[in-house]
C-alpha cells in the first residue's frame, strides 16, 4: 500500500489518544495466560504484533475473549502442547517471551515467524536459558527459528547481560518463575522495567540492589489480576514530534505511560528546547501516566548516548526526523541495537531521509544529523518497518511537495489508527 503525504502541513491541532502500550500489553497477556484464573485487561493494544501473541497463547490452550475495543479477558490455564507450530509473525517480543515462559513449562512447542524475524538474534535468549537447563533447538544447530522448546526443570542462575535488553531480561525472569533457586540478572544499564513492575503487582518477589535484579521462584500459580494499560509513549512520539515541527501546532495526547525507563525521547526533546507540558495522573497499577501537550518550538541539536539511548531505543527514527529541523548538529551514539529490529533502522532512516535532502551520516552505532535542512517530497520506503513508516510520514508533513511512502500498511503492526489520527489533527494524507 502506498501512502501519499500532500506536502508541508499547516497547523496541527487537537486532543488525541494513542493505542495501549505495546510492551505492557505483551507482558500482561502472557502473565494472564500463566495465571490460575481469569484476568481482565482494559485499554490494551490490538495490532499485528499483539495478534501474534494472542494466536500463540490460544494454540497453547488459553481462552481469550475480546469483548469490546477496550476490554480483554484472559482465562489462564495449564498449557498444553500445541498441535501446530506457533507463528510469532514479525514479533520478536512474542518469540523471546515465549522462549522464557515455555522453558520451564510442561509442554513442548516449535516457534517460527516471518523471514525478517528469522534473521533476528535469538541466541541472546537461548544462551542464558540453556544455562538454566532449558532445552532449545534451532535450525541446523543454530539459534535461528524455527526453534523447538521442550519444557524442562530449570535452576536459577546469576547472569550478567552483555547488552541491555528488556526482552532478554524478561525471558530470563519468566523462566526463573519456575526454576529451583533464585535468579540474579545484572544489566550494563537499566532497560525498561515493565516486567518487574507487573510481577511485583502480582506478589512475586523481585528486588533490585546495586544494579542487580533478584527474582525468587513462585510456589503456586500466578494470581489472576485486573490491569488498566496506559497509552503507548512510543506511538505518542510521532504526533508529538509533528506538533513540535509544524508551525502553529499544538497537540495533546491523553493518558500516556510515563514509565521513567521509557521517557528518554521526552527528555531529549526538552533538551532540544521543546515546549512540552506534562500533567501527571495517578499511577495505573504501578505504571505512572499523564497527559502530554507539545507546541511548535525552535529546536537545537544535542548529543544522545548511553543510558539515554536505551530509554528511547524505539524512538530514534523519529528523533532523526526532529534533528533535521533542529539548529546545529545532533549526535546519536550507542544505538547499534537498531540494526537488529524489524529492519536495520540506522541504515533505513539514513537512506530515506537523504532522499528527502537531509544531511545525515550513518555510523556503526548511531547517526549524525545537521540541521535545519529543508526536506523535499519524494518516493520513500518503510523497509517493512512500522517505526520507519511513521517517522517518514512525519517527515513528509515537513517537506515541500508530495511524499509517497511504499509499504505503508506496516503501521498497523503497532498503530492501526495512525493515519486516521493524523488526518483528525490536520494532516493531508491521501
Helices and strands as residue ranges (DSSP letters): E 3-5, E 13-16, H 22-34, E 38-42, H 48-59, E 63-65, E 71-75, E 86-87, H 92-103, E 108-112, H 115-118, H 123-131, E 135-137, G 139-141, E 147-150, E 154-155, E 158-160, H 166-176, E 179-180, E 183-186, H 194-201, E 206-209, E 212-215, E 226-228, H 233-245, E 250-257, H 264-271, E 275-280, E 289-295, E 303-304, H 307-310, G 313-315, H 316-324, E 328-332, G 336-340, H 345-355, E 359-363, E 366-371, E 379-381, H 386-396, E 403-406, G 408-413, H 418-424
